[in-house]
């Protein structure tokens, strides 16, 4: 009856009345959102709240021109099916280093103390078990939501994120014009249980755990379905040029005032012992939380000290994640299979009597290598102790020998490849055995192609594992270069490939020719050359020809390249078959050299190193760093005696200035920097 009344009222409204009413409704609904999610003090019932949203939704349907991007009705989602667009992160989304013991925590504390001379404090936060997200706000309005992806680029999932009720579409207060805030999307236990009940009733496969359910939900193409899943969010990291405070904790508290969901369990700690006390408390107390946590994140509070500590290629040196001890279970080892990876590495996998562990049924677990099997003295039919490493990948960590029978025999490791029969090899420095038949061993061939087409490599869509196997069995592909010879007419006769699918595959293969060189280098599958390593190599050696002709000494000069990686690169390109594949890829039109990220202007700053701190009138810090590199200079994160200049703007860190003065590093401002490059 109530709904019918306001529907009638809306029908009789003119445009002006509807505009005034919709604006008032948005303000009232946002106030109630803040009361519910930020202040934890709801002023109205859920029913009354839903009526307000329904009224606003009806007005916007009647007058579509009144709908705004920050309208609460955007929480409902829509049925538009859009493929996700890849967005480059302004600030890379690094992962955290993990630790599992108090000893590791003390080591982290000592490393920090060696680099940071001043007193510091820690901030401890619960590590939520969900999906990382980065939100960009401009003028107080949510503009974009991007997943972590590969750390440099992620999926634009803005439409889906708008449906999460406690993420504000509009914020209030004294906030920067533009900033990013990062956090974790997760599924509370209540939402997870409801979702799995619905799937069970519909005869659908159940989700294994809330994290998997969250990941699947975020990638749904239909945001109206996302809205029904009951996702939640905590935000924990603010980034930008003009943040309100020079420390992490106060920035979080400020963000909470603007309307962001910040966990109430964030705590400052003065000593590593206080950090340990926090961890010990939450290791038990987390079991009562309505959502999953798998550890504690420990961060240096002061943002200037964070900059001084800097980052590695993969993670910040000023933060670390402590993972709670993994859950264990005992079950019977039934048999052992041997898997061949794309690099030829042999991995023994245990087949287990099914056992419930950390909320999932475990049937298989990794045995790592022969050495690990020998150390644990694992034998068939043993009762083994299974653990989820980092609470994700099951592994065998021990044997309960009290159940062992007298006729048990020591485990015999295989000597030949289980797939192609080639005799296995093992180098002295390696833990694993390898099959050397890289171009003739079926799992290696398939694995290399699957790696090549993967999203972080050449991102070729439409070619799943089953399709690759189908193409291989029909002798259409035998290596990655064969992909670029495929024609639509060859695909159409194959099972499960319709004309549209064939067209999409060919188009995606063609589009991959525009993928940048560093990803091509990663994609071809040189052993030990991962994403980060490929990037480091390409920063120094700008073409495939330079890399192929580089000797070990030249490769060792590249940051983070050790003897093992250098020898692997040389060995790969010494192989005639690999040379032929690379040449065919080159002939197909793949990017085999870098496209300069910026144009080299001069060498005026050659040999000079700069630390950039503060805010500037004419440039952002990122622009200044790019200009430094354009003129041949080098950017460094921390001041040392070898630093050439501290380029200091407004709000430059006092500790940096003091350290520069103490080490007699010259401090210059924006005008003096312009004089340097304009000489």
N, C-alpha and C positions, 0 to 999 in steps of 0.2 A: 504493500500500500504506500509506504514511504517513497519507494523508488518511483512508483507511478506518478506521485505528486510532483517530485522534482523533474521528472521527464516532461510532464505537461508544462511546468514553468519554463523549461529550457526552450520548448517549442514556441512559446509565446514571447521569448526574449528577442529584442532587436540586437544588432551587432554591438552597439555601444554597451548595452547592459551585459551582454555575454563577455565582452572584453574585460569589464570591471570585475565581474564575478569570477572569471577564470584567474585573473591576477591575484585576487584575494584568496581564492582557494589554494593556489600554489604556495602563497606565504604561510597560510594556516597549516597545510600539510607538511611543509618543510619544518615548521616549528614543532609539530608533533613528532616528526622523524627524529629531530634533535633530542626531544624529551625522552624518546624511547631508546635510541641507540647510543647517544652520548651521555645524557644525564641519568639514564636508567631509571627514569621517573615518569612513566606514561601518564598523560592527563585524561585520555579518553579510552574507551574500549576498542578492541579490534573491529567490532561491528561498526561503530561510529566512524572509525578511521576509513574503513572500506567504503562507507557511504560517501564520504568526501571525495575519495579517489574516483569512485564511479560517477559522481556528478561532474567532476572535471573532465573525465574521459568522454562523457556524453556531450558536453559543450564542445570539446575539440573535434568530435566527429561531426557535429552540426556545423561548426565553423573551423575547418581544417587550418585556415590561415592563422588561427590563434595558438596553435600548438608550437611550443618552443623546445629547443634541444634539451633544456634542463627541466622540463616538465616531469613531475612525479609519475605521469602516465607512461613514461618511457620504460618504467620498471616492468611493464606487462610484456614487452617484447613484441616481435612481429613474425610473420610466417615467410618472410623473404629469405630465399636461399642464396647466400653469397659465399663464394670461396674466399678464404682469408688472404689478405694482402700482407706481404712482408714489409715491416717497418724497421729502419735502422735506429738503434738506440742512440740517443744523444750522449748518454753516459753508459759504457759497457756494463752489462749485468753479470758480474763475476760470481763464481760459486765460492763457498767457504771451505777452508781446510777443516778436516774432521779430527777429533781427538776422542779417546775412549777411557783415559785413565787420569788420575790426579797427577801422576808424574808428568804426563804430557802437558797438563795445564801449567805446572810449574816451569816446564821448559819454555812454553809460550811467554810466560811472565818474564823470564830471564832474557829472552830474545828482545822483548819490548824495552826492557831496561837498558840493554846495551845500546839501542838506537836513540831512545828518548831520554835525555839527561834530566828533564824536569819531572816534578811529581805528576802523577796522573791517577785517574780513577776509571773504574770499569762500569759499564752498564750491562746488566744481565737481562735477557729476555727469553721467554719460552720459544722453542723452535716448533712452529706449527707444521703439521704434516699435510701439506696441500700443494698448490701450484703457485709459483711466483708470478707477480703481476706488477707492471709499472704504469702508473696513472699520470697523465699530464693535465695540468689545470692552467688555463689562461683567463685572466680577469675574473677569477673565481668560478669558472665554469669547466666541468669535465670535458676535455677535448678528445682524449685518446687513451685507450687501454691496450697495452702490448704485453704479450707473454715473454718469458725469458728467451725462448728459442735457442740459438746457439751462443747467446751472450752478446753478440753484435747486432743481430736482427731477430725479430720475433713476429708473431702473428698479431694483426690488428683485430682484437676481439671486443671492440668498444660496445657494439650492439648487445652482446651477451652480458658484459659487465654492468651495463646500465640497469639490468634487471635485478641486481643484487641490492636488497633494500637498505643495507647500512653503508653503502658507498654513496657519498653525497654527490648529486649532480651539480649542486651549487653550494658554495661555502660562504661563510659570513665572518667578518672581522677584518683585522689589519694584516692581510696576507700579501706576498710578493705578486707582481703582475703575472709571472710565469714560473712554474716550478714542477718538479716531479715528486711523487711520493710512491714508495714501493711497499709491497706487503705480500700476504699469502691469502689466496682464495682456498677455502676448505668447506667440507660438508660436515655439519654437526651430526652426532650419533643419531639424533631423532630423525633428521632428514634421510640419513642413510638407511635406517631401518624401514622407514615408510617407503622409500624408493624400492628397496629389495622386495618388500612385501607385494608392491604393485607388480613388479616384474615376475615374481613367483606366481601370482594370480593369473598373469597373462601368459604363463608358460615360457617366459624369456630367461636367458642366462643371467644369473645373479652377479653383481659386482663383488670382487674379492674383498675389497676394503674401501673406506671412504676416500682415500687418496685416488685410487683408480676411478672411482665414481666421479670425483671432482674433475680429473683430467678429461674423462669422456664427456662430461657436461660442458666444460669450457669450449670444447671443439665442436659442439653441435652447431649445425648450420641454421637452425631454427631457434631464434632467441625466445619465442613464446614458450618453447619447451624448456629452455634454460630457466625461465622465470618460475616454473613449477617445481624445480628440483630442490629449492630451499638452501642455496649456497650462502655462505657467510664469509666475512673477511676481517682480518686485522692488518693494520698498516704499521710499518716499523722503521722507515728510513726516508728522510727528506733530502732532496738534492736541488740545487739551484744557485744562482749567482748572488741573490740578496736575501739570504735566510735570516730570520729574526735573531738567532743566537749563534754563538761560536762553539756550542757543544750539542751533542746528539740528544741528550736527555731533555733539555729545555726546548729544543725544536719539536720533539714529540709532544710535549705538554702543550706547546703553542698550537700544533696541528689538531690536538684534541679540542681546543677552544674553537677552532674553525669549523668543527663538525665531523672530523675523521674518527673512525673506530680504532682507538689505540688501546692495547691491552692494559688492564690495571695491574698486571703482574710484572711490569718493568721496574727494575730496582738498581739503584746506584750502589757500587761496592768500592771500598777504599783499598782492600787488600785481596790477594788471591785466595786467602783463607775464607773471606766473606763470600767469594765466588763459589768456593767448594761447598759452603754451608747452604747457599741458594740451590745448588745442584742437588745436594742430598735431600733437601726438603721436597723439591718438586719431583724427584724420582719416585717418591711415594704418593705425594698429593696429586700428581697428574692423573692418577687412576680415577679420581672423582670428577674430573673435568668433563664437560659435555662434548668435547672434541678431542681429536688425537694430537699428541705432541710426541716428538721422538728425541728431544734433547733440549739443550740450552745454548743460546748464542751469546758470546761474550765479546763486547766491543770496547775500544778505547773511547772515552766520552768526548774529549776535546777534539774538535774538527781540525785544528791546526796540527795537532800531534798525529792525527790520522794521515794528513798530507805528508808529514815528515816521514812516517813509517812507510808510506807508499803501498804499492801493489806488486804482485808477481804477474806473470802472464795469465794466471787462472784465478787468483784470489787475493783479497786485501791482506796485508801484513798486520793490520790493526784489529782484526776480528778473527774469531775461531768458533767452531761449533762443537760442543761437547755432546756426544751421542749417548743416550742412556743404554745401559747394558742390555744386550740382546736376550730375548727369551729363548730358552732351550727346551728340547724334548728328546726322549730316548725311543729309538725304533730299530727295526731289524734291517740290515743290509742284505738285499735279495740278490743283486747282481751289479755288474759294472759295464757300462757302455763307453766307447771312445769316440769322441767327436773331433772332426777335422775342421779347423777354422779357415777363414779366407787367406790367412798368412801361412797356413800349413801347420799351425800350432795344434798339438794333440792335447785334448782336455778329457780326463776321465770323469765320468758322471755316474754317480751312485743311483741305483734304483732302490727305493725304500718301501717298506710296508707303510702305507699312508698313515700320517700322524698330524694332528691339529697343532699348529704353531703360530702364535701371534695373530690369531683370527683367520688363518687360511690353512687348507689341507696341503701338506707337503708330501710329494711322491718321489722327487728327485733332488739331488744336492750335488754341488761341486766337490771334487776331490783334489782339484788344482793340478797336481803333477806327481811323478813317481816319488820324488824326495819326500813330499808331504805324506804320502801313503806309507812309506817306510818309517818315517818318524813316529806316526801314530800307530804303526803296526796293524793296519786295517786288513781284515780278512772277511771273505764271503760268509754270511750268516751271523756275523758279529752283531751285538746290540750297540749301536753307535749313538753318539750325542750330536744332535743336529741343532744348529743355531742360525738365525737370520742375521747375516752380517749387515750392520747398519739397518737392521730390521727390514731388509729388502730381499737380498739374495741368500737362499739357504746354503749352508756349508756344513761339512762334518768337522767337528773340532776335537773329538775324542772317542774312546772306546770303553765300554763297560765290560772289562775282561772277566768279571765274576760269572758272566753267563756263557763264556767260551767253552766249547767242548774239547775233549782231548784230541780228536781227529782233525781239528782245523789245520789248514795249510797256509803258509805264507803266500801272499798275493804275488802272482807273476805278471809283470808289466809286459805289454806287447812290444815286439821288436820291428814289426812292419806295419805300414799304413793300412788301417782297416778298410779303406775304400779302394785304393789302387795297388796295394801290395808292395809299394816301394819301401826299401829299408829306411827306417827312421834315423834321423841324426839328432845329436844334442851337443851343442858347444859347451865348453867348460864354464863359461860365465852365465849360461842359461839354465833355468829351472825346468823348462818344458822340452819335450821332444818335438821334432818337426819332420814333416814330410817334404822333401826337397823338390817333388814333382809339381811345381806350382802351375805349370801350363798344361798339365795332363791329368790332374787329380780332380775328379768331378766336384766335390764340395768346395775346393779352392777356386775353381773356375766360376761356379755359381756365386760363391761368397764375394769374390772380387767384383762381379757385375752388380750384385745387390748393394755393395758398398758404393760403387761408382754412381749409381742412380739415386742414392739416398738423399734425403732433404738437405743435409749439411754439406753434401758434395755437389753433384750436378743437378739435383732436384728434378729428376725426370718422372713425371706423374704417369699413372696408368700401368706401370710395370711392377706389379707385386711379385712376391716370391714364386707364386704358382705360374704366372705368365712367363717369367724368366725361365723357369724349368721347362715350360711348354716350348718356348723358342729354342732352347738348347736341345731338347729331345728331337725336334724337327730339323736340327742342323742349320738353323737360321743364325744363331750366334754361338761363338766359341770363346770370344773375349770382348772386352769393352768397345774396341774399335768397330766390331761388327754391327753394333747398334746403329751407327751412322750410315750403314749401307742398306738398312731395312726400308722396304717399300710397303705402302698400304696394301697392295695386291697380295703380298706375301702373308700378311696378317689375317686377311679376311677368311681364308679356308680353315683357320684354326678354331678349335673348340672354345666357346665362351667369348670370342672376340667379334663383336658386331661392327658395322661400318663406322658408327660414331666413335666407338672405343678405339678403333684403328686410327682414325683421323686424329684423335686426341693424343695418342701415343706418338705418332709421327711429328705432330706439331710440338709436343713437349721436348722431343729429341732435338728438333731444330732450334727451339728456344734456348736450349742448354748451351748452345754455341756462344751465347753472350755472358755466360757465367765467368766471373773474374778469375784470373790466373791462379791465385792462391788456393782457391777451391778446386781447380783442375789438378793442381799438384797434390792436394790431399786426396782427391778422388781416385787417382791412378793406383793408390794402394801400396806405396812404399812402406815397408815394415818400419815401425817406430815413428813414422811421420804422421802425426795427428794434425788436427785443425790448427792448434797454436804453433806447433813446430813449422808447419807449412807457411804460416803467416810470417814467422821470424825469418825463414829462409828467403822468402820473396822480398822482404824489406831490404835485404842485402844483395841478393842475386835476382835481377829483374826479368830474366827470361829462362826458358827451358834450356836454351843452349848454354847459358852461363852455368846453370846447375849441372848439366851433363859433363861439362868440361872442368868443373871445379875439382881440385885435389883435396886430400884429407886436411891439409894445413889450412886451406882457404875455408873449408866448411867448419872447422873447429873455431874459427874466429867469429862465427855467428853466435849471438846470444842464445844460451840454453842448448846449443848443439854440442854433444859430447862425442867421444870416440865411437861408441856403439852406433849412434845415429849416422855419423859421418860414413862409417864403413858400410852401413846398410844402404845408404844412398848410392855410394860408388858401386856396390855389388849389383844393385838394381839396374843401373844404366850400363853396366858392363855386359849384361845379358842381351844377346842379339835379338831374341824374341821380344823383349821389352822395348828395345830401340825401334823395332818395326811397328809395334803398337803405338808408341808415342808419335812416330812419323805419320801414321795413318790418322791419328787424332788431329795432328797439325794440318794435314791435307783436308780433313773434313771441315776445318774452320774454327776449331776450338781456340780459346785465348791462351797463347803460349808465352805471353810477356805481360808485364804490368802496364795498366793504364795509369799514368801519374795521377795521384790523388790531388796534387797541387803543382802548379808550374814553378819550377826553380827560377828565382829572380836574380839572385846574386850570391856571391860567397863572402859578403861583407861581415857576416857573423861566424864564419868558419873557424872552428877551434874554440868557440865560446859556448859556455853552458849557462842556462838561465833557470832560476826558480821564479815562477810568477805567483804573486800573492795579492789578494784584495780585489777591489772593484775599480773599473776604469771608465773614463768619460767616453772615449771614442770606440773602444773595442770591448768585447767579452774576453774572458780569460782564454777560451778556446781559440778565438780569432788571433790573439796575441801569440799563442803557442804555434799556430799554423804559420804566422808571419815569420817567427823565429826560424822555423824549419825551411821556409821558402828562401831565406837568406843564408842558409847553410849552418845555422846554429843548432844547438841541442837543448831539449827541455829535460830537466831533472826534477825529481819530486822533493828532495831533501838538500839542505845547504851543507856543504863540506868545504874544506880548505881549498879544494880545486874548483869550486863554483866561481864562474866569472862575474855574474851579476845577480842581485836580487832585484827583480822588477816589481816595485811595490806601489800599489794603488791605495785608495781609501779602504779602511777597515783591514789593512794588511795585518797579519798576525804579529803580535808584539814579541812572541818567542822567536819568530823567524828574524825579526829585526835585531833583537839582542844577540842571537847566534851569529848573524852576518857581521855585526860590529866586533864581536869577540874574535871571529876568524878573519877579520879584515877583508871581508867580501864587500865589494862596492855595491851600494844601494842606489838605484836610479828610479826616476819616475817616468810617466808616460811620455813627457816632452823630451827627456834625455834619450829615451829609447828611440823616438822618432829621429832624433839627430844622428844616432848610430846608423840607422838604415838609410838615411837620406844623404849621407856624406857623398 
